[in-house]
Each structure stands twice: as C-alpha cells, then as structure tokens.
Amino acid sequence: MDTANSPSRPPKKRRRFLFTCAALAALYPFFRFLGFSIPGKPRIIEVAAPLPLGGFHLGPDYVLFDNGEQAWAVSRRCTHLGCTINFREKEHYLECPCHQSRFSPEGQVLHGPAKRRLPRYQVEKLKDNGGYIITIR
C-alpha cells in the first residue's frame, strides 16, 4: 500500500502553507504592538495681546491671523521639505525660503513645489482681554 498518496495525509506544501499562516497570525499582535505610538499631548499657546484688524502674529511654530470675524492659525513648517516659512506682509502670502513654495494666509498652496496645504490649528478668541489661545496637535 502506498502511504505517500493516501488521501488521509495532506501534502507537504499544504502543511507548510498552513503552518506559515498560523505563525503569521500568532505574530500579528506582536508586530501591531511594535508599531503603536502614544499620541502626544496638544500644546496650548496663549497670545495675550489682541491683533489689529487684518493683522497677524508670527510665532515660532505658527502664524496667527485675525480678519475681525474669525481668527485662525497655520503651521510655519513647509509641507514640501519642512523649512520654516515666513509671511510676506506686502504681498500677503506665506513663502518658504528653501524652494519658494507659496501659501495663502488660509494655508492653501499658491505655487509649488509643495503639494499639500499647511495644517491649520484650532484658535479660540478670548472675549475679556482680546487675546487668543492656540491649540497645536
């Protein structure tokens, strides 16, 4: 009787495949744990002085704008290569000194090589003293 071709015994390739699948399923939680990162706490920045109508405030990580109706802040980190951008007040746009990417005050890309808009930060306008609270995540 030939036991190698017996239907009760699975072939070696199938057995190896099932073993590999079981090993990967057992190791999945471990690899998932390695990729886990704890989200950072948001930074809260207070700007004490009120901005003039249509004014801006240049912080180390953000640019704060206020048009009278609403206040918003955008990141100063260029989405192309991470350079620190500057606000060109006369032309009224943000420009990266590295490769001259230009952004609107709202963070939209006006001129490349950057492809993504600037991240916006949550801004709360204080009623008492006219200051602002910016939450950077």
matplotlib code that plots the C-alpha trace (Angstrom):
import matplotlib.pyplot as plt

x = [0.0, 1.3, 1.1, 2.6, -0.5, -3.0, -6.0, -5.9, -2.5, -2.2, 0.7, 3.8, 3.2, -0.2, 1.0, 3.8, 1.3, -1.0, 2.0, 3.1, -0.4, -0.7, 2.7, 1.9, -1.5, 0.3, 2.9, 0.4, -0.4, 3.4, 4.1, 1.0, 2.3, 5.7, 4.0, 1.9, 2.7, 1.1, -0.3, 1.4, -0.4, -1.6, 0.4, -1.6, -0.2, -1.6, -1.2, -2.1, -2.3, -5.1, -4.2, -5.2, -7.9, -6.4, -3.2, -1.0, 1.3, 4.4, 5.1, 7.9, 5.6, 2.5, 1.2, -1.9, -4.3, -7.4, -9.7, -12.2, -14.8, -12.6, -9.1, -7.1, -3.5, -1.5, 1.8, 5.1, 6.5, 6.5, 4.8, 7.5, 10.7, 9.9, 11.6, 10.3, 8.1, 7.8, 4.8, 5.4, 3.2, 3.2, 2.3, 0.0, 1.2, 3.4, 6.7, 9.2, 12.8, 14.1, 12.2, 9.8, 6.6, 3.9, 0.8, -2.3, -2.9, -5.5, -2.8, -3.7, -0.9, -0.5, 2.8, 4.7, 6.8, 4.7, 1.6, -0.2, -1.8, -0.4, -2.0, -4.5, -4.6, -7.6, -7.8, -10.1, -10.6, -10.8, -13.5, -12.1, -8.7, -8.8, -6.1, -6.0, -5.5, -3.9, -4.0, -1.2, -1.7]
y = [0.0, 3.4, 5.8, 8.8, 9.2, 8.4, 10.8, 11.0, 12.7, 16.3, 17.1, 18.8, 22.1, 22.5, 21.7, 24.2, 26.9, 26.3, 26.4, 29.7, 31.2, 30.1, 31.6, 35.0, 35.0, 34.4, 37.1, 39.8, 41.2, 41.5, 43.5, 45.5, 46.4, 47.4, 49.9, 51.5, 55.0, 57.1, 60.3, 63.4, 65.9, 69.1, 72.2, 75.2, 78.6, 81.9, 85.1, 87.8, 90.9, 91.4, 91.7, 94.7, 94.2, 92.2, 91.7, 88.7, 87.3, 85.3, 82.6, 80.0, 77.2, 79.1, 82.2, 83.7, 85.7, 87.7, 89.4, 90.7, 88.0, 85.0, 84.1, 81.2, 79.9, 77.8, 75.9, 77.6, 74.2, 73.9, 70.7, 70.2, 69.7, 71.1, 74.5, 77.4, 79.7, 83.4, 85.8, 88.4, 91.2, 93.5, 90.6, 89.0, 85.4, 82.9, 81.9, 79.1, 80.4, 77.0, 76.4, 79.4, 77.5, 80.0, 79.6, 81.8, 83.0, 80.2, 77.6, 76.8, 76.1, 79.0, 78.0, 74.7, 72.6, 71.9, 69.8, 69.8, 72.7, 73.9, 72.4, 74.7, 74.9, 75.5, 79.1, 80.4, 84.1, 85.4, 87.9, 89.5, 90.8, 90.2, 87.6, 84.1, 80.5, 78.3, 74.5, 72.7, 69.0]
z = [0.0, -1.0, 2.0, 0.2, -1.9, 0.8, 1.0, 4.8, 4.8, 3.5, 1.1, 2.5, 0.6, 2.1, 5.5, 5.2, 3.9, 6.9, 9.3, 7.8, 8.1, 11.7, 12.5, 10.9, 12.7, 16.0, 15.4, 14.2, 17.7, 18.4, 15.3, 15.9, 19.4, 17.9, 15.6, 18.4, 19.5, 22.2, 20.7, 22.1, 24.3, 22.5, 23.1, 24.3, 23.5, 24.7, 22.8, 25.2, 23.0, 20.5, 16.9, 14.8, 12.2, 9.3, 11.4, 12.0, 14.7, 13.8, 16.4, 16.3, 15.1, 13.8, 12.1, 13.7, 11.6, 12.5, 10.0, 12.6, 12.0, 12.8, 13.9, 12.6, 12.7, 10.3, 10.7, 9.8, 8.6, 4.8, 3.6, 0.9, 2.9, 6.3, 6.1, 8.3, 6.2, 6.5, 6.0, 3.3, 4.6, 1.5, -0.9, 1.7, 1.3, 3.2, 1.4, 2.0, 1.7, 0.6, -2.7, -2.8, -2.2, -1.6, 0.5, 1.1, 4.7, 4.9, 4.1, 0.5, -1.9, -4.4, -6.0, -5.8, -5.3, -2.2, -2.9, 0.4, 2.2, 5.6, 8.7, 10.5, 14.3, 16.5, 17.7, 20.5, 20.6, 24.2, 24.9, 28.1, 27.1, 23.3, 23.3, 21.7, 22.7, 20.0, 20.3, 18.4, 18.0]

ax = plt.figure().add_subplot(projection="3d")
ax.plot(x, y, z, "-o")
ax.set_aspect("equal")
plt.show()
